[in-house]
Amino acid sequence: MKERIRRLDRGDMGSAIKGCPRQITQILETFVDWSPSQPVEAPRQVLFLGMGGSAIGGDLVRVWTEQFSPVPMVVVRGYRVPNWVDAHTLVLASSYSGDTEETLAATHEAAKKGGRVAVIASGGQLVKLAQAAGWDLLPIPGGLQPRAAIGYSVAAISRVLVAFGLLPPAVLDDLASGAALMLADGAQFSEVDQTENKALEVARLIQGRLPIIYGATGTTETLALRFRGQLAENSKLFSSHNLLPEQNHNEIVGLAERIKGQGDVLVLWLEDEMDHPRVALRRELAGRLMGTRGDLLTGRLSEVTLSGKGHSLPERNLTLLHLIDWISYYAALLGDHDPSSIEILTDIKREMSQK
């Protein structure tokens, strides 16, 4: 594996993943006193704007707001914003490069509707707009691919929402302790010679399989989306993701037939101790009824259950995210791919800019 890393990881994605917990602590330490530029009434709703790697942090924090905040938060990936955006809306515009065209278009529209805009970016047009318009700005370091800057993103979004009184300050403590847990896990996951390396073990199981990822509403839903995205970008693998309990009401039928017919599926269950007890039961029954508990003749596993560590939901989400990122990294190397390479995304951005 070390030879594969030297040969394939030309963009040093391994170091970027290992450095994620330090991104969190860097933001927390740098912006410990960050506050809105002008006093405002407490927002009645939050609109988060972003795409791809710049949006996933918003999805993660949105789940936490459902647990800790009385104010609803909606994530929009696209050019347009909802009709309800007004002067009582906090608009969080997130673009790592600052030049994402969908986010720029949506931010302009939200500002026209009177939304209070706060920007999270490393540079580009979005930072220039924020400076010219007097919007709140929390600048984050550049130099990474957006999906590798998730630590900066999550910490910056949380810092802004705490400053606006929309999340309790204790969430920042959870981020700090979550980063410490990630750092310890990363020290193990990054050592390919370890006798036990969970990330590498799961990546080996994924090879030659169709990964089907299931999170649970309200706990691990964003991690399922993150897993699918990381397998696509890092590992160059197509996968599917959905949520429990919804999976039990439709998708289970088609998946059971796929398992019975082609037998090429690896189901990846993402669980959390805060999952509703009935969701945990549904996960157990679905695995048994679909036949993912392993082939008694070959002993080949058809399902894996993954969970995070920690006392709080943010801690467990962060540590599970870290495990997922490492799995996608090793899946890339095992598939003989450079985990940093995203030529087709670069091509589509270039051609879009010419239209």
Secondary structure, 3 states (H helix, E strand, C coil): CHHHHHHHCCCCHHHHHHCHHHHHHHHHHHCCCCCCCCCCCCCCEEEEECCHHHCHHHHHHHHHHHHHCCCCEEEECCCCCCCCCCCCEEEEEEECCCCCHHHHHHHHHHHHCCCEEEEEECCHHHHHHHHHHCCEEEECCCCCCHHHHHHHHHHHHHHHHHHCCCCCCHHHHHHHHHHHHHHHHHHHHCCCCCCCCHHHHHHHHHCCCEEEEEEECCCCHHHHHHHHHHHHHCCCCCCEEEEECHHHHCHHHHHHHHHHHCCCEEEEEEECCCCCHHHHHHHHHHHHHHCCCCCCCCCCCCEEEEECCCCCHHHHHHHHHHHHHHHHHHHHHHCCCCCCCCHHHHHHHHHHHCC
